[in-house]
Amino acid sequence: MTRHPATPLVAAAAAAVLLLASGCESMSERQRGTATGAGIGAIAGAVIGSATGGKAGTGAAVGAAVGAVAGNLWSKRMEDKRREMERATAGTGVEVVRTDDNQLKLEVPSDISFAVNSAAIEPRLRPVLDAFAGGLGSEPQMRVRVVGHTDNTGSDAINDPLSLRRAESVRDYLSDRGVAASRIEVSGRGSREPVATNDTPEGRAKNRRVEIFLRDMQTAG
């Protein structure tokens, strides 16, 4: 069997992608995204270049450059904001994560956000929102989405508007701190998206929550 000329290069690039996908503690997520994208681009470029009669090496180089850009959808601004929020929310129970579609997500538990049947922001949530709003007024490319949730106690007729009012309270608070309301999308999901069982008080407390998402529109796919 004739060995395809791109095979060694593809194999090497594939091995590099697998290594990067496993994670490296010395690299930031932004760096891993760039490197992984470059590896995937190199594989695609080598295959396409060879299949179309071009040079596999040239195709790999072009593919790597394109892939690096595509893989680096997590901007430095987003990485800086995530680290800032991790510091601001330490010890509060707020979870700060990067989503699969490159948004920053803050999941705010009920014990620091809202009292039962209330849309009034709890005092302990205010410093978190202050830190979140910090700097966003001067970064118009950033967009915010706030989603309110409840447990399944009560009917949808109560829970749906309550979850929306909670999201609107967060929007209004951020707007008062310089983030234009036009940049903030709000929605209420009622009890339809639980993250824990509603059969226990602890589970219901987890389901009474607010999720705040931040997206950098300059790098959004």
N, C-alpha and C positions, 0 to 999 in steps of 0.2 A: 504494500500500500504506500502511495506517495504521501509524504508528510507535508501538510500545509505549511507554507513559509511563515505564516503568522502565528503558528501554534506556540512556539517558545515564548513569544512576547505576550500572547494572550494568557498563557498559563502563569507567567510571572505577575502580570497585572491582576489577574484573578486572585492569586495568593495574597497580594498586597491589600486588595479590597477586603478579603476575609480577615486579615490581621487587623486592619483599621476598624472593621465592624465590631471586633471583639473589644475595642476600646484601649486607650493608652492614657494612663493617669497624668502623664506629663503634657498632654495635648488638651486644649480647650475644645468645647463642642464645635466652635466655629472652625478651628483648625482641622478637626476630624472631618467635618462636613466638606471642607475644601479638598482635603486629601482623598477622601472616599470618592467624591465626585470626579476627581482627576483620574483615579484608577478605573472607575466604570467607563469614563469617556475614552480612556486609552484602549480598553477592550473593544468598545464599539468602533472606534476609529480604525483599529488594526484589522478587524474583521471586514468592515466596509471597504477600506482601502485595498485590501488584498482581493476581495471578491469582485471589485470593479476594475481590477487591473493596475491599480496604483501600488505604491510601496506601503507595506504594512507599517514600517517605522514612522513614515510621514503621517499616515492616517492616525496612528496612535498618538503622536505628538499633538496634532490638531484636536483630536478627541479629548485628550487630557486637559488642554486649555479650556475647551468649552465645558467639559465636565466639572472643572474646578469652579467655574463661575456658577453653574447650576447647583453644585453641591453646597455652595456657601450662601444659603438663603437665611442663615442665622447671622444677622449683622452684628458688628461690634456694639452698636447702640443697644441691641436687644440683650447681648451678653452682659453689658455693663448694667443694664436695668435689672436683669435677673439677679446679679450679685448684690446690687443695692437692695432689692426686695428681700433677698435671703437674710441680709443683715438686719433690715428693718422689722422682719417678722419672726426673728429667732425667739423661740420660747412661747410663741403665741398660739401654736397649733395650726397656723396658716400654712398650706402646702404651696410651694412655688415650683412649677415644673415647666419644661418645654414640651409643647404638644407635637404630635406627629406632623402637623402642617405648619410648624415653625411659628407658633404663637407662644407668648408668655402667659401662663395661666396661674392665677391665684385662687385657690379653693379655700373659702373662709367659713369656718365652722360656726354653728349657731351660738356657741357660748360667748363669742366675742363680737357677733354681728347684730343679731336682733333677738328681742325677747319673744316668747310665744305669742302669736296673734298680733304682733306689732311690726310696723315698718319704720320705726324710729331707730336710727343708728346708735348702737351701744358705744359708750365712751372709749372702750378698748379698741374699737375698730378705727377710730379717727386717726391715730398716728400712722396706722398702716396705709390708709387712704391718702394722708398727707405725703407720705414717702412715695406712693405710687404716682401722685399728681406732680411731684417735684420734677421740673424740667420739661414736662410734656407740653406746657404752654408754648415753649419755644421750638417744639419739634412737631410741626404740622403734619408730617408724614405718618405719625403714629395714630392708630385708630383703636378705640376701646369698645369692648362689648361686655355688657353685664347681664348675667342670667340669674334670676331668682328661683329658688326651689323651696318646697315645703315637704312635710311628711304627709302621710295619708289620713291623718286625723281630720275629720270634717269632710265636706263635700267639695267637688270641683268648683262649685259656685262661690265658695269661700276661698279655697286655696289658690285658684288661678289669679284672681285680682290681687290677693295678698302677695304672691310671689312677684308679680309685676310691680307693685308698689315698693317692694324692697329694692328691686333693681333701679327703680326711678329715684329712690332716696340716695343710692350710691351715685347715680348720675348727677343729681343736684349738688351733692357734696363736692364731687370732683369739679363741677362747673364753677362752684363758688371759689375754687382754688385755682382757677385760670385755664381749665381744660374746656374748650368750647363744647357746649351741649350737642352741637351738630356733628361732632366727632365721636359721640358716644351712642352706641346702639343698645337698646334695652329690650329684654323679653322676660316673661315669666312662664315657667314650665310646670307650675303647680307641683303635684306629687308624681308626675309621670316618668321622672328619670331618677329613681332612687339609686344611691350608691351603697346602701346597706339594707338589712331587713327592717321592715316596719313593725315587726312583732315584739320588739323590745324597746324600752325607753332609750337605751344607748344608740340603737340603730336609728330610731326616729330623730334623735338629736343630730346624727350625721347627715340625715337627709334634709334637715332644715338648714340650708346653706346658701351662700351666694358665690358664684364663680365670676371672676373678672379676667377678661382676656385682653391682651395687647398685641397688636400686629403692626409691623413696620411695612407700610405700603410700598416703599421703594424697593423692597426685596421680595414682596409677596408674589407667589406664583399665580 
